[in-house]
Amino acid sequence: MTGLVLESVSVGGLHDVSLEVPGGQVVCLSGVSGTGKSRLLRAVADLEPHGGSISLNGAGQRDMLAHQWRSRVIM
């Protein structure tokens, strides 16, 4: 994930989020309510519009059809 941006007029948003997870690793997101954890996961699953780029094993989210991408992401 590089430069991910999630905007919301009423709530605020996440800006310039970058994360790289090595293959075979598990990541836990934690934080207080309203900090954007669910929105971040929805963006990774291509369920939330966003700026920036997300890739999985070198394949970009925007390079695949939505159902192809979602079949590779577990949430």
OpenMM code with the backbone's topology and positions (N, CA, C; nanometers):
from openmm import Vec3, app, unit

residues = "MET THR GLY LEU VAL LEU GLU SER VAL SER VAL GLY GLY LEU HIS ASP VAL SER LEU GLU VAL PRO GLY GLY GLN VAL VAL CYS LEU SER GLY VAL SER GLY THR GLY LYS SER ARG LEU LEU ARG ALA VAL ALA ASP LEU GLU PRO HIS GLY GLY SER ILE SER LEU ASN GLY ALA GLY GLN ARG ASP MET LEU ALA HIS GLN TRP ARG SER ARG VAL ILE MET".split()
positions = [
    Vec3(0.0846, -0.1145, 0.0000),
    Vec3(0.0000, 0.0000, 0.0000),
    Vec3(0.0902, 0.1221, 0.0000),
    Vec3(0.0634, 0.2168, -0.0877),
    Vec3(0.1460, 0.3364, -0.0960),
    Vec3(0.0585, 0.4593, -0.1095),
    Vec3(0.0793, 0.5556, -0.0223),
    Vec3(0.0102, 0.6829, -0.0321),
    Vec3(-0.1408, 0.6737, -0.0292),
    Vec3(-0.1943, 0.5790, 0.0442),
    Vec3(-0.3391, 0.5595, 0.0492),
    Vec3(-0.4059, 0.6807, 0.1129),
    Vec3(-0.5119, 0.7284, 0.0517),
    Vec3(-0.5876, 0.8424, 0.1040),
    Vec3(-0.7352, 0.8060, 0.1057),
    Vec3(-0.7964, 0.8171, 0.2216),
    Vec3(-0.9404, 0.7961, 0.2376),
    Vec3(-0.9983, 0.9259, 0.2914),
    Vec3(-1.0923, 0.9832, 0.2224),
    Vec3(-1.1488, 1.1126, 0.2615),
    Vec3(-1.2934, 1.0974, 0.3055),
    Vec3(-1.3323, 1.1771, 0.4021),
    Vec3(-1.4720, 1.1873, 0.4428),
    Vec3(-1.4946, 1.3273, 0.4971),
    Vec3(-1.5899, 1.3967, 0.4403),
    Vec3(-1.6156, 1.5342, 0.4826),
    Vec3(-1.6614, 1.5390, 0.6275),
    Vec3(-1.7478, 1.4470, 0.6683),
    Vec3(-1.8053, 1.4535, 0.8022),
    Vec3(-1.7155, 1.3958, 0.9109),
    Vec3(-1.6228, 1.3085, 0.8759),
    Vec3(-1.5461, 1.2376, 0.9773),
    Vec3(-1.3975, 1.2712, 0.9753),
    Vec3(-1.3454, 1.3241, 0.8678),
    Vec3(-1.2009, 1.3373, 0.8544),
    Vec3(-1.1538, 1.2233, 0.7666),
    Vec3(-1.0305, 1.1863, 0.7762),
    Vec3(-0.9853, 1.0769, 0.6911),
    Vec3(-0.8458, 1.0308, 0.7247),
    Vec3(-0.7993, 0.9332, 0.6505),
    Vec3(-0.6624, 0.8840, 0.6605),
    Vec3(-0.5852, 0.9436, 0.5444),
    Vec3(-0.4626, 0.9865, 0.5697),
    Vec3(-0.3824, 1.0506, 0.4657),
    Vec3(-0.2434, 0.9893, 0.4615),
    Vec3(-0.1972, 0.9586, 0.3425),
    Vec3(-0.0613, 0.9108, 0.3178),
    Vec3(-0.0255, 0.7883, 0.4023),
    Vec3(-0.1129, 0.6888, 0.4001),
    Vec3(-0.0896, 0.5636, 0.4718),
    Vec3(-0.0074, 0.4718, 0.3824),
    Vec3(0.1029, 0.4202, 0.4345),
    Vec3(0.1851, 0.3241, 0.3602),
    Vec3(0.2116, 0.2039, 0.4497),
    Vec3(0.2031, 0.0854, 0.3918),
    Vec3(0.2219, -0.0376, 0.4675),
    Vec3(0.2708, -0.1458, 0.3731),
    Vec3(0.3708, -0.2196, 0.4152),
    Vec3(0.4172, -0.3353, 0.3393),
    Vec3(0.4211, -0.4540, 0.4342),
    Vec3(0.3540, -0.5618, 0.3961),
    Vec3(0.3481, -0.6822, 0.4783),
    Vec3(0.4129, -0.7954, 0.4008),
    Vec3(0.5195, -0.8557, 0.4549),
    Vec3(0.5832, -0.9688, 0.3865),
    Vec3(0.4866, -1.0871, 0.3740),
    Vec3(0.5029, -1.1657, 0.2687),
    Vec3(0.4197, -1.2832, 0.2472),
    Vec3(0.4211, -1.3758, 0.3673),
    Vec3(0.3072, -1.4329, 0.3990),
    Vec3(0.2962, -1.5267, 0.5097),
    Vec3(0.2790, -1.4617, 0.6455),
    Vec3(0.2795, -1.3294, 0.6513),
    Vec3(0.2658, -1.2585, 0.7781),
    Vec3(0.1199, -1.2210, 0.8025),
    Vec3(0.0853, -1.2079, 0.9285),
    Vec3(-0.0477, -1.1652, 0.9698),
    Vec3(-0.0334, -1.0307, 1.0390),
    Vec3(-0.1248, -0.9384, 1.0103),
    Vec3(-0.1196, -0.8048, 1.0684),
    Vec3(-0.2470, -0.7788, 1.1464),
    Vec3(-0.2328, -0.7150, 1.2606),
    Vec3(-0.3473, -0.6753, 1.3421),
    Vec3(-0.3531, -0.5230, 1.3461),
    Vec3(-0.4683, -0.4672, 1.3143),
    Vec3(-0.4899, -0.3230, 1.3268),
    Vec3(-0.5677, -0.2990, 1.4546),
    Vec3(-0.5193, -0.2082, 1.5372),
    Vec3(-0.5923, -0.1755, 1.6593),
    Vec3(-0.5945, -0.0249, 1.6781),
    Vec3(-0.6924, 0.0219, 1.7490),
    Vec3(-0.7063, 0.1642, 1.7768),
    Vec3(-0.8450, 0.1921, 1.8301),
    Vec3(-0.8619, 0.3132, 1.8792),
    Vec3(-0.9909, 0.3501, 1.9359),
    Vec3(-1.0949, 0.3640, 1.8252),
    Vec3(-1.2186, 0.3627, 1.8643),
    Vec3(-1.3298, 0.3742, 1.7704),
    Vec3(-1.3198, 0.5031, 1.6898),
    Vec3(-1.3442, 0.4910, 1.5587),
    Vec3(-1.3476, 0.6084, 1.4725),
    Vec3(-1.2151, 0.6502, 1.4129),
    Vec3(-1.1107, 0.5679, 1.4265),
    Vec3(-0.9789, 0.6065, 1.3750),
    Vec3(-0.9521, 0.5592, 1.2332),
    Vec3(-1.0437, 0.4829, 1.1724),
    Vec3(-1.0293, 0.4461, 1.0319),
    Vec3(-0.9878, 0.3031, 1.0043),
    Vec3(-0.9880, 0.2172, 1.1055),
    Vec3(-0.9468, 0.0775, 1.0852),
    Vec3(-1.0355, 0.0068, 0.9830),
    Vec3(-1.1650, 0.0168, 1.0002),
    Vec3(-1.2581, -0.0504, 0.9087),
    Vec3(-1.2517, 0.0098, 0.7693),
    Vec3(-1.2380, 0.1416, 0.7598),
    Vec3(-1.2286, 0.2068, 0.6286),
    Vec3(-1.1027, 0.1621, 0.5561),
    Vec3(-0.9934, 0.1470, 0.6291),
    Vec3(-0.8691, 0.0998, 0.5687),
    Vec3(-0.8877, -0.0410, 0.5130),
    Vec3(-0.9483, -0.1290, 0.5905),
    Vec3(-0.9717, -0.2659, 0.5440),
    Vec3(-1.0675, -0.2689, 0.4254),
    Vec3(-1.1682, -0.1821, 0.4272),
    Vec3(-1.2614, -0.1750, 0.3138),
    Vec3(-1.1894, -0.1281, 0.1879),
    Vec3(-1.0940, -0.0368, 0.2015),
    Vec3(-1.0159, 0.0086, 0.0855),
    Vec3(-0.9296, -0.1049, 0.0320),
    Vec3(-0.8675, -0.1800, 0.1218),
    Vec3(-0.7844, -0.2934, 0.0794),
    Vec3(-0.8691, -0.3959, 0.0051),
    Vec3(-0.9926, -0.4166, 0.0503),
    Vec3(-1.0825, -0.5127, -0.0149),
    Vec3(-1.1523, -0.4534, -0.1369),
    Vec3(-1.1189, -0.3301, -0.1741),
    Vec3(-1.1790, -0.2605, -0.2887),
    Vec3(-1.3284, -0.2375, -0.2687),
    Vec3(-1.3664, -0.2084, -0.1462),
    Vec3(-1.5055, -0.1785, -0.1142),
    Vec3(-1.5246, -0.0310, -0.0815),
    Vec3(-1.4163, 0.0455, -0.0787),
    Vec3(-1.4198, 0.1875, -0.0430),
    Vec3(-1.3345, 0.2637, -0.1431),
    Vec3(-1.3878, 0.3705, -0.2031),
    Vec3(-1.3067, 0.4503, -0.2960),
    Vec3(-1.1882, 0.5136, -0.2229),
    Vec3(-1.0741, 0.5237, -0.2905),
    Vec3(-0.9548, 0.5778, -0.2262),
    Vec3(-0.8579, 0.6303, -0.3300),
    Vec3(-0.7644, 0.7100, -0.2840),
    Vec3(-0.6522, 0.7519, -0.3666),
    Vec3(-0.5328, 0.6650, -0.3317),
    Vec3(-0.4254, 0.6772, -0.4036),
    Vec3(-0.3075, 0.5954, -0.3770),
    Vec3(-0.3150, 0.4626, -0.4491),
    Vec3(-0.2292, 0.3705, -0.4101),
    Vec3(-0.2258, 0.2406, -0.4773),
    Vec3(-0.2154, 0.1282, -0.3757),
    Vec3(-0.2741, 0.0152, -0.4106),
    Vec3(-0.2677, -0.1050, -0.3286),
    Vec3(-0.2313, -0.2193, -0.4213),
    Vec3(-0.1330, -0.2994, -0.3806),
    Vec3(-0.0949, -0.4143, -0.4629),
    Vec3(-0.0776, -0.5371, -0.3752),
    Vec3(-0.0910, -0.6513, -0.4379),
    Vec3(-0.0789, -0.7802, -0.3713),
    Vec3(0.0096, -0.8679, -0.4573),
    Vec3(0.1241, -0.9071, -0.4041),
    Vec3(0.2211, -0.9876, -0.4791),
    Vec3(0.2555, -0.9242, -0.6133),
    Vec3(0.2689, -0.7923, -0.6144),
    Vec3(0.3083, -0.7204, -0.7350),
    Vec3(0.1957, -0.6837, -0.8294),
    Vec3(0.0752, -0.7351, -0.8058),
    Vec3(-0.0398, -0.7034, -0.8914),
    Vec3(-0.1191, -0.5901, -0.8282),
    Vec3(-0.1438, -0.4850, -0.9048),
    Vec3(-0.2168, -0.3701, -0.8543),
    Vec3(-0.3658, -0.3948, -0.8465),
    Vec3(-0.4276, -0.3332, -0.7470),
    Vec3(-0.5720, -0.3460, -0.7281),
    Vec3(-0.6478, -0.3000, -0.8523),
    Vec3(-0.6003, -0.1959, -0.9160),
    Vec3(-0.6704, -0.1412, -1.0327),
    Vec3(-0.6393, -0.2185, -1.1610),
    Vec3(-0.5494, -0.3159, -1.1530),
    Vec3(-0.5156, -0.3973, -1.2698),
    Vec3(-0.6057, -0.5193, -1.2831),
    Vec3(-0.6925, -0.5427, -1.1849),
    Vec3(-0.7796, -0.6606, -1.1855),
    Vec3(-0.9254, -0.6186, -1.1777),
    Vec3(-1.0122, -0.7067, -1.2230),
    Vec3(-1.1547, -0.6868, -1.2001),
    Vec3(-1.1815, -0.6999, -1.0504),
    Vec3(-1.2835, -0.6313, -1.0023),
    Vec3(-1.3121, -0.6297, -0.8587),
    Vec3(-1.3264, -0.7703, -0.8010),
    Vec3(-1.3981, -0.8587, -0.8694),
    Vec3(-1.4183, -0.9929, -0.8136),
    Vec3(-1.2876, -1.0725, -0.8099),
    Vec3(-1.1958, -1.0466, -0.9041),
    Vec3(-1.0656, -1.1139, -0.9019),
    Vec3(-0.9847, -1.0679, -0.7810),
    Vec3(-0.9839, -0.9363, -0.7579),
    Vec3(-0.9099, -0.8814, -0.6446),
    Vec3(-0.9666, -0.9342, -0.5131),
    Vec3(-1.0977, -0.9265, -0.4996),
    Vec3(-1.1613, -0.9655, -0.3734),
    Vec3(-1.1443, -1.1135, -0.3428),
    Vec3(-1.1256, -1.1959, -0.4455),
    Vec3(-1.1035, -1.3387, -0.4203),
    Vec3(-0.9662, -1.3639, -0.3585),
    Vec3(-0.8774, -1.2643, -0.3616),
    Vec3(-0.7431, -1.2779, -0.3058),
    Vec3(-0.7273, -1.2102, -0.1698),
    Vec3(-0.8290, -1.1359, -0.1272),
    Vec3(-0.8231, -1.0602, -0.0020),
    Vec3(-0.9234, -1.1190, 0.0959),
    Vec3(-0.8778, -1.1504, 0.2155),
    Vec3(-0.9654, -1.2035, 0.3201),
    Vec3(-0.9768, -1.0986, 0.4292),
    Vec3(-1.0989, -1.0739, 0.4704),
    Vec3(-1.1217, -0.9699, 0.5703),
    Vec3(-1.2142, -1.0212, 0.6773),
] * unit.nanometer
topology = app.Topology()
chain = topology.addChain("A")
for resn in residues:
    res = topology.addResidue(resn, chain)
    for name in ("N", "CA", "C"):
        topology.addAtom(name, app.Element.getBySymbol(name[0]), res)
